[in-house]
Amino acid sequence: MIRHVSVFRLRPGVTDPQVEELIATLRDMEISDAPVPIVRRDAGLREGNLDVLFMCDFADVEGYRRWDTDPEHIRIRREVVAPLVEQVDRIQVRL
């Protein structure tokens, strides 16, 4: 099993409605080979934290790679995520 985690730092000036739309889009993204992703906003408990978490599990490396190269996923990264996010940190780990 492969767990993919992305954490985002939002650009200054991103509004709450924009964040909610981002979270909804990521949560509703069709991911073959994976359950519904976990998408959460930071609880604001510590200064300097990143803003949004995206996490999902894949049965295997091939499932992750299919998702990562999927045209709709690429479109969402380009059109929805990139305009709102100034930093993305990612990791994929074997479970």
C-alpha positions in Angstrom: 0.0 0.0 0.0 1.2 3.5 -0.8 0.1 6.5 1.2 0.3 9.9 -0.6 0.4 13.1 1.5 0.4 16.6 0.3 0.4 19.7 2.5 -0.2 23.2 1.1 0.8 26.7 2.1 -1.8 29.1 0.6 -0.9 32.3 -1.1 -1.5 35.5 0.9 -5.0 36.8 0.3 -6.7 33.5 -0.4 -10.2 33.8 1.0 -12.2 31.4 3.1 -14.6 30.6 0.3 -11.7 29.9 -2.0 -10.2 27.5 0.6 -13.6 25.8 1.0 -13.8 25.4 -2.8 -10.3 24.0 -2.9 -11.1 21.5 -0.2 -14.4 20.4 -1.9 -12.7 19.9 -5.2 -9.9 17.8 -3.7 -12.3 15.8 -1.6 -14.6 15.1 -4.6 -11.8 14.2 -7.0 -12.3 10.9 -8.7 -9.5 8.6 -7.7 -9.5 5.2 -9.2 -7.7 2.6 -7.0 -8.1 4.7 -3.9 -10.8 5.6 -1.4 -12.1 9.1 -0.9 -9.2 11.3 0.1 -8.8 12.9 3.5 -8.7 16.7 3.0 -8.5 19.0 6.1 -7.7 22.6 6.9 -5.1 23.3 9.6 -6.6 23.8 13.0 -4.5 26.9 13.6 -2.9 25.6 16.8 0.6 26.7 16.0 2.0 29.7 14.1 3.8 28.8 10.8 1.9 25.6 10.0 0.9 24.8 6.5 -2.7 25.3 5.6 -4.3 22.3 4.0 -3.7 18.5 4.1 -4.5 16.1 1.3 -4.0 12.4 1.9 -5.0 9.2 0.2 -4.0 5.5 0.0 -3.3 3.4 -3.1 -3.2 -0.4 -3.3 0.2 -0.2 -5.1 2.7 2.0 -6.9 1.0 1.5 -10.2 -2.3 2.8 -8.8 -0.5 5.9 -7.5 1.2 6.5 -10.8 -2.1 6.2 -12.7 -3.6 8.8 -10.5 -0.5 11.1 -10.6 -0.5 11.1 -14.4 -4.3 11.2 -14.9 -5.3 14.1 -17.1 -8.1 15.3 -14.7 -5.8 15.2 -11.7 -3.2 17.3 -13.7 -6.0 19.7 -14.7 -7.1 20.1 -11.0 -3.5 20.7 -10.0 -3.0 23.3 -12.7 -6.4 25.1 -12.6 -7.5 24.8 -9.0 -4.5 24.2 -6.8 -1.7 26.2 -8.4 -3.5 29.6 -8.4 -4.2 29.3 -4.6 -1.0 27.6 -3.3 2.5 29.0 -3.0 4.1 25.9 -1.6 3.4 22.1 -1.8 5.2 19.5 0.2 4.6 15.9 -0.8 5.6 12.4 0.4 4.6 8.9 -0.6 5.3 6.1 1.9 4.9 2.4 1.9 2.4 1.1 4.5 
